[in-house]
Amino acid sequence: MRPLHPVSPGLRTALGISFFVLFIAFWAWITLGGHVNRIFLADPLSMLRDGWRLLVEDRFWLDILITIWRVFGGFVLASVVAVPIGIAMGAWKPVEAFLEPFVSFARYLPASAFIPLLILWAGIGELEKLLVIFVGSVFQIILIVAVKVGSTRRDLVEAAYTLGSTNNGIVKRVIMPANAPEIAETLRLVLGWAWTYVIVAELIGSSSGIGYMIINSQSRLATGQIIFGIIVIGLIGLLSDFAFKAFNRWLFPWSLA
């Protein structure tokens, strides 16, 4: 294999699927073969039975919808706030000097540490869950967007000035279009992080959602249900990731190599 040499789409798909096949085969071997106690790790067949029971009898699909709403609700709120601030930090150095120390400090604070405060401020309803995702995502988006915008090609900026562009015109007609694909890619990556924050939020002070089901199942040693919940999160994340990639390709076709 040559380093950095691309593979065909068909081979990429086949290799990706083959890993899942090998992983499931190994999982089945260690559980169905009796190498691991099924109390601690359910086998694939038991997991599927438990998952079907959750969906049909316990209406787990409602918990899935609630969690999806929380993820995208908090993520959209964070994006609406963070993207303009990130663009301002990247475009104007005084803004960057003013905000970057605090943003760099805040992005290292774990969102889970804010949960007790957010419960005091917002209760244990939906607003608290949205705020956990907001806090966990907003500072990451701000800093990454600022770095992307700050690395805009200077020749494009100088060319625009030569053609008579104003300072605001540089931001609107050069900086934002040049970095829009990178900003969209940043949002796609941070959306994956948002899923970790919502599960943490649902583990404390919640009565619905995938995280609530997982912690409920843990108290009953229902590892099949726990694994099913984890897999559902992964599948939803994978589908949203593919959808985000496809949307970005459609929205910014010029960014494709």
VMD Tcl script that draws the C-alpha trace (Angstrom):
set ca {
  {0.00 0.00 0.00}
  {1.33 3.41 -0.99}
  {1.05 6.10 1.71}
  {-1.73 8.65 1.04}
  {-2.78 6.77 -2.10}
  {-6.58 6.95 -2.46}
  {-8.79 3.87 -2.80}
  {-11.81 3.46 -5.04}
  {-15.27 4.09 -3.58}
  {-16.20 0.44 -4.01}
  {-13.11 -0.80 -2.17}
  {-13.64 1.77 0.58}
  {-17.20 0.53 1.12}
  {-16.13 -3.12 1.10}
  {-13.35 -2.50 3.62}
  {-15.67 -0.53 5.90}
  {-18.33 -3.26 5.86}
  {-15.75 -6.02 6.37}
  {-14.62 -4.48 9.66}
  {-18.20 -4.55 10.99}
  {-18.56 -8.18 9.88}
  {-15.35 -9.18 11.64}
  {-16.30 -7.25 14.77}
  {-19.74 -8.91 15.00}
  {-18.18 -12.33 14.33}
  {-15.68 -11.83 17.16}
  {-18.47 -10.59 19.44}
  {-20.58 -13.67 18.65}
  {-17.60 -15.97 19.20}
  {-16.73 -14.71 22.67}
  {-20.37 -14.60 23.86}
  {-22.08 -17.55 22.16}
  {-18.94 -19.62 22.62}
  {-19.09 -19.11 26.38}
  {-15.81 -17.23 26.68}
  {-17.55 -14.30 28.40}
  {-20.42 -14.47 30.88}
  {-23.56 -13.14 29.17}
  {-24.50 -11.25 32.32}
  {-21.60 -8.92 31.58}
  {-21.84 -8.95 27.78}
  {-24.98 -10.03 25.92}
  {-24.60 -11.93 22.67}
  {-25.79 -10.39 19.37}
  {-28.98 -12.46 19.22}
  {-30.03 -11.56 22.76}
  {-29.25 -7.91 22.03}
  {-31.53 -7.97 18.99}
  {-34.35 -9.63 20.98}
  {-34.00 -7.08 23.77}
  {-33.92 -4.25 21.25}
  {-37.05 -5.45 19.51}
  {-38.81 -5.74 22.88}
  {-37.77 -2.19 23.72}
  {-39.11 -0.83 20.45}
  {-42.39 -2.75 20.46}
  {-43.32 -3.04 24.13}
  {-41.55 -0.09 25.78}
  {-41.94 2.40 22.91}
  {-38.23 3.06 22.86}
  {-38.64 4.86 19.54}
  {-40.10 7.79 21.51}
  {-36.92 7.98 23.58}
  {-34.91 7.94 20.35}
  {-36.90 10.85 18.93}
  {-36.55 12.82 22.18}
  {-32.78 12.35 22.19}
  {-32.50 13.37 18.52}
  {-34.49 16.52 19.25}
  {-32.21 17.35 22.18}
  {-29.03 16.85 20.18}
  {-30.06 18.90 17.19}
  {-31.81 21.55 19.28}
  {-28.76 22.23 21.44}
  {-26.41 21.93 18.48}
  {-28.36 24.44 16.38}
  {-28.42 26.91 19.29}
  {-24.65 26.54 19.70}
  {-24.04 26.95 15.97}
  {-26.17 30.08 15.68}
  {-24.18 31.71 18.49}
  {-20.72 30.29 17.76}
  {-20.31 30.70 14.00}
  {-20.69 34.53 13.89}
  {-18.39 34.90 16.92}
  {-15.82 32.60 15.35}
  {-15.92 34.52 12.08}
  {-15.48 37.80 13.95}
  {-12.52 36.41 15.91}
  {-10.84 35.12 12.79}
  {-11.46 38.23 10.70}
  {-10.66 40.97 13.22}
  {-7.57 40.54 15.37}
  {-8.72 42.91 18.17}
  {-11.81 40.72 18.63}
  {-9.58 37.66 18.69}
  {-7.29 39.23 21.31}
  {-10.32 40.11 23.43}
  {-12.15 36.78 23.29}
  {-9.59 34.04 22.63}
  {-8.22 33.75 26.19}
  {-11.69 33.18 27.62}
  {-12.80 30.84 24.81}
  {-9.58 28.82 25.14}
  {-10.19 28.58 28.88}
  {-13.88 27.67 28.58}
  {-13.45 24.95 25.97}
  {-11.50 22.84 28.46}
  {-14.34 22.88 30.98}
  {-16.30 19.59 30.77}
  {-19.98 20.07 30.00}
  {-20.87 17.50 32.66}
  {-19.42 19.77 35.36}
  {-22.12 22.34 34.57}
  {-25.03 19.92 35.02}
  {-25.61 20.67 38.77}
  {-25.64 24.41 38.05}
  {-27.85 24.02 34.98}
  {-30.33 21.96 36.99}
  {-30.45 24.75 39.58}
  {-30.90 27.40 36.89}
  {-33.17 25.62 34.42}
  {-34.64 22.65 36.31}
  {-34.59 19.10 34.97}
  {-36.70 19.78 31.88}
  {-35.73 20.06 28.24}
  {-33.99 23.41 28.62}
  {-31.36 21.89 30.89}
  {-30.56 19.16 28.33}
  {-30.29 21.72 25.54}
  {-28.00 23.91 27.63}
  {-25.65 21.00 28.38}
  {-25.21 20.40 24.66}
  {-24.91 24.15 24.06}
  {-22.14 24.55 26.65}
  {-20.31 21.48 25.37}
  {-20.41 22.61 21.72}
  {-20.34 26.39 21.55}
  {-16.75 27.07 22.60}
  {-15.36 24.28 20.43}
  {-17.13 25.69 17.38}
  {-16.01 29.25 18.11}
  {-12.34 28.38 18.34}
  {-12.21 26.04 15.34}
  {-14.12 28.50 13.12}
  {-11.82 31.32 14.26}
  {-8.74 29.29 13.32}
  {-10.19 28.41 9.89}
  {-11.16 32.01 9.12}
  {-7.83 33.34 10.38}
  {-5.98 31.15 7.88}
  {-7.79 32.60 4.85}
  {-5.48 32.98 1.85}
  {-4.01 36.46 1.91}
  {-3.74 36.65 -1.88}
  {-7.53 36.48 -2.15}
  {-7.89 39.31 0.35}
  {-5.28 41.47 -1.40}
  {-6.88 40.84 -4.78}
  {-10.26 41.95 -3.43}
  {-8.73 45.14 -2.02}
  {-7.09 45.79 -5.37}
  {-10.49 45.53 -7.04}
  {-11.89 48.14 -4.65}
  {-13.57 46.03 -1.99}
  {-14.37 47.54 1.41}
  {-13.49 46.00 4.78}
  {-17.02 44.65 5.22}
  {-16.99 43.46 1.64}
  {-13.85 41.44 2.33}
  {-15.65 39.58 5.10}
  {-18.89 39.03 3.17}
  {-17.50 38.32 -0.31}
  {-14.10 36.74 0.37}
  {-13.62 35.40 3.88}
  {-17.05 33.83 4.38}
  {-17.35 32.14 0.95}
  {-13.75 30.92 1.09}
  {-14.24 29.30 4.49}
  {-17.86 28.16 4.24}
  {-16.94 24.54 3.35}
  {-14.49 24.34 6.25}
  {-17.02 25.83 8.65}
  {-19.61 23.28 7.52}
  {-17.08 20.49 8.06}
  {-16.39 21.84 11.54}
  {-20.09 21.71 12.35}
  {-20.23 18.11 11.13}
  {-17.42 17.11 13.48}
  {-18.82 18.93 16.50}
  {-22.23 17.34 15.92}
  {-20.56 14.03 16.78}
  {-19.33 15.48 20.07}
  {-22.85 16.73 20.84}
  {-24.04 13.12 21.06}
  {-21.66 12.47 23.96}
  {-22.99 15.51 25.80}
  {-26.66 14.53 25.47}
  {-26.08 11.08 26.90}
  {-24.33 12.62 29.91}
  {-27.26 15.04 30.31}
  {-29.77 12.18 30.17}
  {-27.95 10.13 32.79}
  {-28.78 12.72 35.46}
  {-32.22 14.08 36.26}
  {-33.97 12.63 33.23}
  {-37.02 10.45 32.72}
  {-36.73 9.90 28.97}
  {-34.17 9.49 26.22}
  {-31.59 6.93 25.19}
  {-29.28 7.78 28.08}
  {-32.11 7.31 30.56}
  {-32.85 3.87 29.11}
  {-29.18 2.90 29.33}
  {-28.81 3.85 33.00}
  {-32.14 2.14 33.77}
  {-30.93 -1.04 32.09}
  {-27.64 -0.92 33.96}
  {-29.44 -1.17 37.31}
  {-31.12 -4.38 36.07}
  {-27.95 -5.84 34.49}
  {-29.75 -5.79 31.12}
  {-26.61 -5.62 29.02}
  {-28.51 -6.48 25.85}
  {-30.57 -3.31 26.18}
  {-27.50 -1.25 27.03}
  {-25.67 -2.47 23.93}
  {-28.76 -1.90 21.80}
  {-28.97 1.71 23.02}
  {-25.28 2.26 22.26}
  {-25.69 0.81 18.77}
  {-28.73 3.00 18.10}
  {-26.66 6.07 19.01}
  {-23.89 4.95 16.67}
  {-26.30 4.27 13.80}
  {-28.04 7.63 14.17}
  {-24.67 9.36 14.35}
  {-23.44 7.51 11.26}
  {-26.56 8.37 9.27}
  {-26.42 12.03 10.31}
  {-22.73 12.13 9.40}
  {-23.41 10.76 5.92}
  {-26.30 13.20 5.50}
  {-24.11 16.11 6.60}
  {-21.37 15.08 4.16}
  {-23.85 14.78 1.28}
  {-25.38 18.16 2.12}
  {-21.95 19.79 2.26}
  {-21.03 18.30 -1.13}
  {-24.25 19.63 -2.60}
  {-23.92 23.05 -0.99}
  {-20.21 23.56 -1.73}
  {-19.39 21.60 -4.91}
  {-16.30 23.74 -5.55}
  {-14.62 22.38 -2.42}
  {-14.41 18.83 -3.79}
  {-10.94 17.72 -4.68}
}
mol new
graphics top color blue
foreach p $ca { graphics top sphere $p radius 0.5 }
foreach p [lrange $ca 0 end-1] q [lrange $ca 1 end] { graphics top cylinder $p $q radius 0.2 }
display resetview
